[in-house]
Amino acid sequence: MCDVQKYNDIYNDIKKLTKDDTTQLILEASTEEEKDFYAMVGDFFFQKKQEECIARNVF
């Protein structure tokens, strides 16, 4: 069984990443898989922010 709290902590740390942090992670990734992962994480949180703006009618 996995350590759920450990992954919850990782998730909360990742949520704090800025666009610049994500870009740096992508640029410094050692494999294409890592680059893809960081890009997908950045896209995910960007989409969440877009959804929040749309819900608040902020354009």
Secondary structure, 3 states (H helix, E strand, C coil): CCCHHHHHHHHHHHHCCCHHHHHHHHHHCCCHHHHHHHHHHHHHHHHHHHHHHHHCCCC
